[in-house]
Amino acid sequence: MIKNRILSILFAAACLFCTHALNAQTKQSVASPDGNIKVDVTLAGGITYDVYCGDELVLDRCRLSMDISGNVLGSTPKLQKATRRSVNEVKKPFLRLKYAEVPNNFNELTLKFKGGYSLIFRAYDDGMAYRWVTEFPGQIEVNHEDITVFFPAETQLVLQQSERFRTAYEEFYTNVKASDWKNYHKMAHYPILATTPKGTKVLMSESDLCDYPAPFFRGNEANGMQSVFPPVTAVEKPRSDKSNNVFLRERYIAKTDGTRSFPWRYFVITDDAGLIENTMTCRLAQDSKIEDTSWIVPGQASWEWWNAAIPYGTDVDFKAGLNEETYKYYMDFASKYGVKYIVMDEGWAKDNMDPYTPNPECDLFDIIAHGKKVGVDVILWLTWRCVEENPGLFAKFEEWGVKGVKIDFMDRSDQWMVNFYERTVKAAAEHHIFVNYHGAFKPAGLEYMYPNLLSYEGVRGLEQMGNCPPSNSVYHPFIRNAVGPMEYTPGAMNSMQPNVYNARRPNSAGVGTRAHQMAHFVLFESGLQMLADNPTLYYRNDDCTRFMSSVPVLWDDTKVLAAKLGEYALVAKRNGEDWYLGGITGERENPLELEVTLDFLPEGKTFTLVSFEDGINADRQAMHYVKKERQVSKGDVVKIKMMRNGGYAAYVK
């Protein structure tokens, strides 16, 4: 009897041990340092994960796997080891778009599987991320990576959608229910924003994208979405004009090193204000590979393309255009207002494919020499193909004294093009040249590895003129600009409401009020910020120009004062001891009225607040603005009123 009882106890203990062992093999979890975000990983019949924000399930049974030459990692996972660590550090990025110091505080779970691969999950107080790590010899071919996301309840998505992989990433935002987005509809690309029924925001994107394509997504007809990738280009056959190309594709999406870490897939889980303040791309990016960054000087640039290079003030006694006199005129304007650069866009060279022969109307060397006298440097526009086919280009530009390049028309994010970005910005850094990628996909961490990468386009910006309405641009702080620097090219002095917009170059205009345009310089983040309009108009609007040209492009602190997705955003930003405020609204029936407490100011001091506000008639005459000045101290309340498609811009000194 006693023997049987002992055997029963031993059997029960063995069963309990086996149950715990089985659970350990099939269930793993990691939570954020504050416990608010929790990731549950299930290893049974594949790998899935659930994500909780507090008691809300925000992602449900999401799938992931990776097909390497027919071997599907994660299809039958056999866990060898689970390890954990906690990190609490501070990053100090050179490209400080929001903060001089970025806390990087997370709990991490690494799952090592039989078969030479691992998955790393990180839980942050404002989101989570995961990445694949492989340990295979030699080169591997990745056929597909499955990124399947399911939402547990009806969820609203904000997407930029494209019919094909070749895109300039400038599509309008579209609002669609996850359940209505079918797999035969247009594809979307990162960043993607979801809003749960409780109002929680989930911003999806990636970081540390290297030697690998950027994903697109289709609806999966199950209240979610799944990844689809541009395949590797096998043959690229130029057409006669060399601007568009015919592509033949391989069956795989990447050929890469077998031992490597793959891009981070991240989910920022927060509220409206948290989207604007988030730094997830920075936290997951590699640290800078450039030790001496003293030669990299972010700043503003005067840009001639948007206004057709035709200044027309009373002081213009020359034939304006893409010629030496005009560029020197832009330089003198930039010098007067402390703007560091001018952009010489398409037309500075005799031929787009020959960067060594300037337009005969432009003595490039004389222009650069003039710039040295007045303290303004040159940025040159180039096509990506010109850069690719002229490997000695950056050495020559350094010799000439060119400080930066604007590279255009990539319009792809397959593996080859992703590698082109990295190869190019690295080569540029070797010759002390910074880069602005136009016709580009969204930022994904390269700007932190190589901080001479100051900005990317990949946005429906002001170059679209009448097709750049505030109703679309008001999403940028929450989505596109929330993942990295954004070349929007603000600064229109001709301002119109959308119902009366009819401007064309050379008298280009912006949709929205004058204060709306001015606020972009504070609200929108970029290491290279353009002044897009004509020097003639800037001279005529001296008070506005002095404000815009005074706004820094790097920031030590950022505070969101008011925000509602798709409706309005108002921020305060600090550079040194100076604070700037910028806010915009979209299309709305009634003015937006806010009361903002200046609790971010230091104690015991009085400051001067100078503001540029929508005038009483700005809802009809968008040019109407009012400049105000008042004394303020910490804790004072400022009343702000923004009209339809309006704005608010101010500084506190």
Summary of the structure (lengths in Angstrom):
residues: 653
radius of gyration: 26.4
end to end distance: 88.4
largest distance: 113.9
contacts: 2266
relative contact order: 0.10
helix: 21%
strand: 39%
